[in-house]
């Protein structure tokens, strides 16, 4: 099957929450640090959060304190809990596993 798939996006009001899920057909951890990224229209892809086995997740300043990344090596899943969402969080969100496989993206729209 496809190496990586992510889902859980949707339409949410400002201040709301969403949880994204990433499922890797192989190991979520690998040679590289897995993580979450996003890309808004007309903008470059932005690294949001990455994680290694050795330490806690590392977050971009734009999401620090609002988003929480977690990964489960037993199930090869990774999650992104997004709280206090803002309109500027609107983007397509992507998962990248430790083998540098990208998911297809899931749309997150924050709007009233």
Residue pairs with C-beta under 8 A, 6 or more apart in sequence:
1 25
2 25
2 104
3 24
3 25
3 26
3 97
3 99
3 101
4 22
4 23
4 24
4 25
4 95
4 96
4 97
4 101
4 102
4 103
5 22
5 23
5 103
5 104
6 20
6 21
6 22
6 23
6 93
6 94
6 95
6 103
6 104
6 105
6 106
7 20
7 21
7 106
8 18
8 19
8 20
8 21
8 106
9 18
9 20
9 92
9 93
9 106
9 107
9 108
9 109
10 18
10 107
10 108
10 109
11 109
11 111
12 18
12 85
12 108
12 109
12 110
13 110
13 111
13 112
14 85
14 86
14 87
14 110
14 111
14 112
15 84
15 85
16 85
16 110
17 81
17 82
17 83
17 84
17 85
18 82
18 85
18 108
19 79
19 80
19 81
19 82
20 36
20 79
20 80
20 82
20 93
20 95
20 106
20 108
21 77
21 78
21 79
22 28
22 34
22 36
22 77
22 78
22 79
22 80
22 95
22 97
22 103
23 76
23 77
24 34
24 76
24 77
24 78
24 95
24 97
24 98
24 99
24 101
25 76
26 76
26 97
26 99
26 101
27 73
27 76
27 97
27 98
27 99
28 34
28 71
28 72
28 73
28 76
28 77
28 78
28 97
28 98
29 52
29 53
29 71
29 73
29 97
29 98
30 97
30 98
30 99
30 100
31 98
31 99
31 100
32 96
32 98
32 99
32 100
33 50
33 51
33 52
33 98
34 50
34 51
34 71
34 78
34 95
34 96
34 97
34 98
35 47
35 48
35 49
35 50
35 51
35 69
35 95
35 96
36 48
36 49
36 50
36 67
36 69
36 78
36 80
36 93
36 94
36 95
36 96
37 45
37 46
37 47
37 48
37 93
37 94
37 95
37 96
38 45
38 46
38 48
38 89
38 91
38 92
38 93
38 94
38 108
39 45
39 46
39 91
39 92
39 94
39 105
40 46
40 88
40 90
40 91
40 92
43 91
45 94
46 60
46 62
46 91
47 60
48 59
48 60
48 62
48 63
48 67
48 69
48 80
48 93
49 57
49 58
49 59
49 60
49 63
49 67
49 69
49 80
50 57
50 58
50 69
51 57
51 58
51 69
51 70
51 71
51 78
53 73
57 68
57 69
57 70
59 67
59 69
63 82
63 89
66 82
66 83
66 84
66 85
67 80
67 81
67 82
67 83
68 80
68 81
68 83
69 78
69 79
69 80
69 81
70 78
70 79
70 81
71 77
71 78
71 79
72 78
76 97
78 95
78 97
80 93
82 89
82 108
85 108
85 110
86 110
87 110
87 111
88 110
89 108
89 110
90 108
90 109
90 110
90 111
91 107
91 108
92 105
92 106
92 107
92 108
93 105
93 106
93 107
93 108
94 102
94 103
94 105
95 102
95 103
96 102
96 103
